[in-house]
């Protein structure tokens, strides 16, 4: 197995694990509230994420799709029965989430990648969210290097 495949699989596994950790820390109801009705999110979750904006909603959708996708529980898979946008989204999910991570959360992601994050300064929600974004970015970059 090439270093690109190994790196992508390891980063993908970290993204799934940290995504599951985030979902469990936030709670399923808050995950869906982030997506559908951010005003209904608990104060704890909102504070941990420093408020919820459009980018957070898209990134949390990435968490959900990653958990349910082939790297996670395998509920969502590419299929000829799916609409084309779903297959494309599933195929390029690490690249899509990686771009969001880089463009919207670049300094926090860089803290993780460079080993400078002080994990004790944040709660489980913030730590798992940023770890998900950082590992997704690594998986996305490596998947682009493969092509």
C-alpha positions, 0 to 999 in steps of 0.5 A: 500500500502506498504512503498516500493510501495509508495516510488517507485511510488513517486520516479517514479513520481519525475523522470517523472516530472524532466525528463520532466523538463529537456527535456523542458529546453534542448529542444527536438532537443538537447535531440535527439542530445545528443543521436545521435550527441553530437557534435551538442548539443547547448553550453548551454546544453553541459556546463550545463552537463559538456560535454556529454559522453557515460554515459550521452547519456545512462542516457538521453535515460533513461530520454526519455524512462521514459517520454514515459514509463508507469510511464510517458505518457504511449506511451511505454508499456510492450507487447507480441508484443515487442521484449524481450529486450524492455520489459526487459528494461521497466520492469527494467528501474529504476534499470538500470538508478539507477545503472548508477546514482550510478556508474557515478553520485554518489556524485551529487546524494548523495548531493540530497539524503542527502539534501546538494545540493545547487540548486542555484549553478546550472541551470535548466538543471543540477538540473532536470538531477540530480533530475531525476537520484537521484529519479530513483536510489531511485525507482530502489533500492526500486524495488529491495527490493520488489523482 
